Amino acid sequence: MLELADHLPVIATWRDMYTPPPGEEDEGLAGSAYLGANFEMTEKVPGTAPWLNAVFNFSRGAQMSMGPMPIGLSGIKYGVPRLVHGITRQLFVSDAAQYFDGMKTWQDSDDVAEP
């Protein structure tokens, strides 16, 4: 995660989201990124880094949040569709206003042929 090293202060980790029972603490696991449902990074403090929902982690580093889906052949068949869904959804949602404006323009257009 060297590429994101400068952004570590805003990326949520398991340490930020979960307190293990006494005696079950593990610093290595606690430092793992806390991912959203589709392998996307999450913010430590909501609203401070909204761009993180466009950063996806499909690697061994996702194992703490996602289980074996990103690391084993038997898990990939479940993980890849979830990852693809997350990426395509994020791309659509980020441009939703443009799509909506296009639909309104199309509906208001005089050039639309009547059936």
C-alpha positions in Angstrom: 0.0 0.0 0.0 2.9 2.3 -0.6 0.9 4.2 -3.2 -1.5 5.2 -0.5 1.1 5.9 2.2 0.5 9.6 2.2 -3.3 9.0 2.7 -3.1 6.5 5.6 -4.3 9.1 8.2 -7.7 9.2 6.4 -8.1 5.5 5.6 -10.2 3.5 8.1 -8.5 0.5 9.6 -9.9 -2.3 11.7 -8.4 -0.6 14.7 -10.7 2.4 14.0 -13.8 0.2 13.6 -13.5 -2.7 16.0 -12.3 -3.3 19.5 -11.4 -7.0 20.0 -12.1 -8.7 23.3 -9.2 -8.4 25.9 -6.4 -10.8 25.1 -7.4 -11.1 21.4 -5.7 -7.9 20.2 -3.4 -8.2 17.1 -1.6 -5.2 15.9 -1.1 -6.6 12.4 -4.8 -7.3 11.9 -5.8 -4.0 13.5 -3.8 -2.1 10.9 -5.6 -3.8 8.0 -7.8 -1.5 5.8 -11.5 -1.6 6.8 -13.2 -2.1 3.4 -16.7 -1.5 2.3 -19.0 -4.2 0.8 -17.4 -4.1 -2.6 -13.7 -3.9 -1.7 -13.7 -0.1 -1.6 -11.6 1.8 0.9 -13.5 3.6 3.7 -12.9 6.9 5.5 -11.7 7.0 9.0 -13.9 10.1 9.6 -16.9 10.2 7.3 -16.8 13.2 4.9 -13.0 13.7 5.1 -11.9 11.7 2.0 -15.0 10.9 -0.2 -12.7 9.9 -3.0 -11.7 6.7 -1.2 -14.9 5.0 -2.4 -13.2 4.9 -5.8 -10.1 3.1 -4.5 -10.6 -0.7 -4.4 -8.4 -3.3 -2.8 -8.6 -6.8 -4.3 -5.5 -8.3 -2.8 -4.3 -10.2 0.2 -4.7 -6.9 2.1 -8.4 -7.2 1.7 -8.6 -10.6 3.5 -9.4 -9.1 6.9 -12.5 -7.4 5.6 -13.5 -9.8 2.8 -12.3 -13.3 3.9 -10.7 -15.5 1.3 -12.4 -13.9 -1.8 -9.5 -11.9 -3.1 -6.7 -14.5 -2.4 -7.7 -18.0 -3.4 -8.9 -19.6 -6.6 -12.0 -20.8 -4.8 -12.8 -17.3 -3.6 -12.2 -15.4 -6.8 -15.4 -16.6 -8.4 -17.3 -14.8 -5.6 -15.0 -11.8 -5.2 -14.7 -10.7 -8.8 -18.4 -10.2 -9.4 -18.6 -8.2 -6.2 -15.6 -6.1 -7.2 -17.0 -5.5 -10.7 -20.4 -4.5 -9.2 -18.7 -2.0 -6.9 -16.6 -0.4 -9.6 -19.5 -0.1 -12.1 -21.9 1.2 -9.5 -19.4 3.8 -8.3 -18.8 4.9 -11.9 -22.5 5.2 -12.6 -23.3 7.0 -9.3 -20.4 9.5 -9.8 -22.0 10.5 -13.2 -25.7 10.1 -12.2 -26.4 13.8 -12.5 -25.1 13.8 -16.1 -27.2 10.7 -17.0 -30.3 12.3 -15.4 -29.8 15.6 -17.2 -29.5 13.6 -20.5 -32.7 11.7 -19.8 -34.5 15.0 -19.1 -33.2 16.6 -22.2 -34.2 13.5 -24.3 -37.8 13.6 -22.8 -38.1 17.4 -23.5 -36.7 17.2 -27.0 -39.0 18.0 -29.9 -36.9 15.7 -32.0 -38.2 12.6 -30.4 -40.5 10.7 -32.8 -43.9 9.8 -31.6 -44.7 6.1 -31.7 
